[in-house]
Amino acid sequence: MAKLAVMPSLGVEGLTFQPQREDLVAPETSGRMGGVQIGWPRWSLSMNLANLEFPVADEWIAFYRSRRGAQRVFLGYDLSRPYPAAHCKGFRNMLTVAGMPFMGAAGGWSQTINADGDAVLTLNDVPSGLKLGWGDYIGFKWDSADADEGDADRRFLVAVTGGGQSDADGTISVVVEPSVHDVVPAGAVAHLDNPMCLMKLMDDTKMPRIVISHAEAGGVISAVQVTLP
């Protein structure tokens, strides 16, 4: 199976990466205002491209053309947070409690829903003292039924809304949004290094105008998450 394309990372001057929700407002006769979720939240990405020198412009144009509009998925993510903020340079020299080098993947994970309806995600077998805070991401990756072993052609992504720090046993529990979707199998790998999700380009994506020496500012990348089993 062909390797999943990762979107380019250079030449971006601004981005928005937020959950796109499909909710209904539900007014009550008491005067209270409720809300009903009618679809699973999906990550939505919008990025503005700066004045691009070649070959950065060429890379973006090739990426855009290769996705064939919304026909093909790619790996998208928040360029501003490839690692947790407290470990922004990666996990070099960090060890799990078992003394193994930590490369970003937890040894195991589980999710519960607390009394307030929040999703509490627990990661096991991570370094003691690992910190996760607001705005950090946790990714999940696994192989689809048709993939070769290790392809990791399925991805999902959650963001930390209530942080924490791992204990001496290498266990950390944090509140996340959205909750982990049912399509994510129990055997999926939860990881903190470059967490990504599957995305497709939207119709309002456009490439910058090309002049002789460079590509002018004005390009827009617009994409939305795709959740596949």
C-alpha positions in Angstrom: 0.0 0.0 0.0 1.3 3.5 -0.9 2.5 5.5 2.0 0.2 8.3 3.2 1.1 11.8 2.2 2.0 14.3 4.9 1.1 17.9 4.1 4.1 20.2 3.7 5.2 22.2 6.7 7.1 25.3 5.3 5.7 28.6 4.1 2.7 28.8 6.4 2.1 32.3 7.9 -1.1 31.5 10.0 -3.4 28.6 10.8 -6.6 27.6 12.5 -7.0 24.1 13.8 -10.2 23.5 15.7 -13.0 20.9 16.0 -15.8 21.4 13.6 -19.0 20.5 15.5 -22.5 19.7 14.3 -24.8 20.6 17.2 -28.4 21.7 17.6 -29.5 24.3 20.2 -32.3 22.9 22.3 -34.2 25.6 24.2 -36.3 24.4 27.1 -39.6 25.7 28.5 -37.8 26.5 31.8 -35.7 29.0 30.0 -32.6 26.9 30.0 -30.6 26.4 26.8 -29.4 22.9 26.0 -27.4 21.5 23.2 -27.5 18.2 21.2 -24.6 16.8 19.3 -25.8 15.4 16.0 -22.4 14.4 14.5 -19.0 13.5 15.7 -16.7 16.6 15.9 -14.1 16.7 13.1 -10.9 18.6 13.1 -10.9 21.5 10.6 -7.7 23.1 9.3 -7.3 26.4 7.6 -3.8 27.8 6.7 -2.6 30.9 4.8 0.5 30.5 2.6 3.1 33.3 2.7 5.2 34.6 -0.2 6.9 31.3 -1.2 10.3 30.9 -2.7 10.9 28.0 -5.0 11.1 25.0 -4.3 8.7 25.5 -1.3 6.0 26.7 -3.7 6.6 23.7 -5.9 6.1 21.4 -3.0 2.8 22.9 -2.1 1.6 22.9 -5.7 2.6 19.3 -6.1 0.8 18.3 -2.9 -2.3 20.1 -4.0 -2.4 18.5 -7.4 -1.7 15.0 -6.0 -4.7 15.1 -3.6 -7.1 15.4 -6.6 -9.4 17.7 -4.8 -11.2 15.7 -2.1 -10.5 12.3 -3.6 -7.4 11.4 -1.6 -6.6 11.6 2.1 -3.5 13.0 3.7 -2.0 13.4 7.2 -2.8 16.8 8.6 -2.0 18.3 11.9 -1.5 21.5 13.9 1.9 22.8 12.7 2.2 24.9 15.9 2.2 21.9 18.3 4.1 18.8 17.0 5.1 17.9 20.5 3.6 18.7 24.0 4.5 22.3 25.0 6.4 21.1 28.0 8.5 18.9 25.8 8.6 21.1 22.6 12.1 19.8 21.6 10.9 16.2 21.7 11.7 13.3 24.1 15.5 13.1 23.8 17.0 11.4 26.8 13.6 10.6 28.3 13.2 7.0 29.6 10.1 5.1 30.5 9.9 3.7 34.1 11.2 0.4 32.7 14.3 2.2 31.5 13.6 2.1 27.8 14.1 5.1 25.5 10.8 7.0 25.1 10.1 7.8 21.5 6.6 9.2 22.1 4.4 6.1 22.1 2.6 5.0 25.3 2.6 1.4 26.3 -1.1 1.3 26.6 -4.2 3.5 27.0 -7.8 3.5 28.2 -10.7 6.0 28.3 -13.5 6.6 30.8 -16.3 9.1 30.9 -16.5 10.9 34.3 -19.6 12.2 36.1 -19.4 15.5 34.2 -19.5 13.7 30.8 -15.8 14.5 30.1 -13.6 11.9 28.4 -10.6 11.0 30.7 -7.8 9.4 28.7 -5.2 7.4 30.6 -1.7 6.6 29.2 0.5 4.0 30.6 4.2 3.2 30.4 5.4 6.7 29.8 8.3 8.5 31.5 7.7 9.6 35.1 7.1 13.4 35.2 5.8 13.7 31.6 3.6 16.7 31.4 0.5 17.3 29.2 -1.3 20.6 29.2 -3.9 22.7 27.4 -3.6 22.5 23.7 -1.4 19.4 23.6 -2.4 16.6 21.2 -2.6 12.9 21.6 -2.6 10.8 18.4 -3.7 7.3 17.7 -2.4 5.1 14.8 -3.2 1.6 13.6 -3.4 -0.6 10.5 -6.6 -0.9 8.5 -7.8 -4.4 7.6 -6.2 -4.1 4.1 -2.9 -2.5 5.2 0.5 -4.1 5.5 1.7 -4.5 9.1 3.2 -1.2 10.3 1.5 1.0 7.6 -0.4 2.9 10.3 -2.8 4.1 7.6 -5.5 5.0 10.1 -5.2 8.0 12.5 -7.3 9.8 15.1 -6.5 12.9 17.1 -7.7 14.4 20.5 -6.6 17.5 22.3 -5.9 18.0 26.0 -8.4 20.3 27.8 -7.5 19.2 31.3 -3.8 18.5 31.8 -1.8 16.4 34.2 1.6 14.9 35.0 2.6 11.2 35.0 3.2 9.6 38.3 6.1 7.4 39.5 4.6 4.4 37.8 4.5 6.2 34.4 0.8 6.7 34.3 -1.0 10.0 33.3 -4.7 10.8 33.0 -5.9 13.9 31.2 -9.3 15.2 29.9 -9.5 15.3 26.2 -11.8 16.7 23.4 -13.3 15.1 21.5 -13.5 11.7 23.1 -11.8 8.8 21.4 -14.1 7.6 18.6 -15.3 4.0 18.6 -13.5 3.3 15.3 -10.2 3.5 17.2 -9.4 -0.1 18.2 -8.1 -1.0 21.6 -4.8 -2.0 20.1 -4.1 1.3 18.5 -0.9 3.1 19.5 -1.4 6.3 21.5 1.5 8.7 20.8 2.7 12.2 21.5 5.2 12.7 18.6 3.7 14.4 15.6 0.1 13.4 16.3 -1.9 13.7 13.1 -5.3 12.8 11.6 -6.6 11.8 8.2 -7.9 14.8 6.3 -9.2 15.8 2.8 -9.0 19.2 1.1 -12.0 21.3 0.9 -13.3 23.3 -2.1 -12.0 26.7 -0.8 -8.4 25.5 -1.1 -6.5 27.6 -3.6 -2.9 27.9 -4.7 -1.0 31.2 -4.8 -0.4 33.2 -7.9 2.9 32.4 -9.5 5.2 35.1 -10.7 8.7 34.7 -12.2 10.7 34.7 -9.0 8.2 33.3 -6.4 4.6 32.5 -5.5 2.7 35.4 -4.1 0.9 35.3 -0.8 -2.8 34.4 -1.0 -2.8 30.7 -1.1 -5.2 29.0 1.3 -5.2 25.4 2.5 -8.6 24.3 3.8 -9.2 20.7 5.0 -11.4 18.6 7.3 -10.8 15.4 9.2 -11.9 12.0 7.8 -12.6 9.2 10.3 -12.1 5.7 8.9 -12.2 2.3 10.6 
